């Protein structure tokens, strides 16, 4: 597989299996927003995520993963994550280039595609207090459940040291 070809769900599952990380995936119709995914809550317990792909004034990219109903103050979050000046949303082209996903399918599992270390991953401390965290497995037609500690272990295995910070008020 060429280095720039994004990994698939199956690649992700093989990687998780290789790490001995338990995971469960539920297939569902594609969802593009948190509002569209609310109907899945009874079927999929645990903390559900919202992901913000942002960049700072020096073009450093961050993926903020927070609980789906959390509010992040984009005018102030740079002071928490160590960004240079206020942040703005990253472009879809960079999202695909760095994380291998399209808007609506943004996920912490995108770390598997960031082989060059272009993105700093930031996990909200409140979300990480959940026993189980639910993320899209590189596509928005499924949700994968994983233990919160295993999400950190997964990221470290991809060469990333995620920051676990209190991002929400």
Helices and strands as residue ranges (DSSP letters): H 9-18, E 23-27, H 34-37, G 38-40, E 47-55, E 61-67, H 77-81, E 88-89, H 92-99, G 108-113, E 119-124, H 125-128, E 132-135, E 142-147, H 148-157, E 163-165
